[in-house]
């Protein structure tokens, strides 16, 4: 089992898709992997601080790391250069 940080995400109010993904990572990866939920960082653009967040950071000491943004919903639509997430009612609900 992967080592999860935090060991439970219930009090973080995760989306349904984040909770499912969290549990799948925990149960599928071996204990070489460390998985961090909701990692926040900031950058600076034109002198203004821009906050951002990754849903998951998966780290393996021999392979490196991978940041993942989890989306739920029914699909993704692209119109020209604009990508739009098509949500279902369930994906707007938070687990908690």
N, C-alpha and C positions, 0 to 999 in steps of 0.2 A: 504494500500500500504506500502511496506517495505521502510525504510529510506535508501537511496542509497548514498554511498560515492565513487566517486564523483557523483553528480546528473546527469551527462552526461559523457559517455565514448568516445564520437565521436573524441575528440582531442587526445585520447590515441592510435588511429589507431587499433581498435580491429579486430579480425578475425570475419567472418560472424557468426560462431558458438558461440563466446563469446557475440556478440551483441544480438543474439536471446536469449541466456540464461539469460543475464542481464535483458532484457525486461520481460521475463517470471518471474524471481524472483521479480522484482519490482511490477508487476501487480498481482501476486498470493499470496505473503506473506502479512500478516498484519503488522501494524506499530510497533509491538513489536520487529520485526526483523530489524537488521541493517546489511546491505550488503556492504562489502568493495571490490573494484575491484583492481586487480594487486598489491597484498601485497608482498613486497620484504623483504627478510631476508638473513642472511649469517650464515654459520657454519665454523668450522675450521677442516681441515683434514690434518694430518701430518704437521702441522704448516703452512698450506696454506689456505687462505680465499677462501671459495667456495660460490659464490652467487647463490641464488635460488629465486623462485617466485611462488606464488599461484594465480591462476586466480581470485578466489573468496574466501572470508572469510565471512561466514554467522554466525551472532551472535544473540543469544536470551538470555536475562539475567536469565531466569529460566532454560533453557535447556543446555546452553553452546555454543560451536562454532563448525563449520564444515568448513574445507578447501576443496576446489574443484578445480581440474584441468580440464578444458574443452577441449575436442578434437573434431575436425570435421572429415571430410573424409568419406570414404565409408566403413571402417571397420578396424579391428585389426587382425593381423596375428601373430601366435606364431610358431617359429621354434626352437625346443629345449627350451632353457631358454631365448631366445631373442624375445622380443615383438616388432612388427613393425606396425606403423600407416600407413594405405593405404589412401593416399590423393586423392581427386578429384581436378580438376582445380579450382573450386569455392572456396575451402577451403584455397588455397594459396593466394586468393585475400583479401585485407584488406579493411575494410570500413573506410571512413573518410570524 
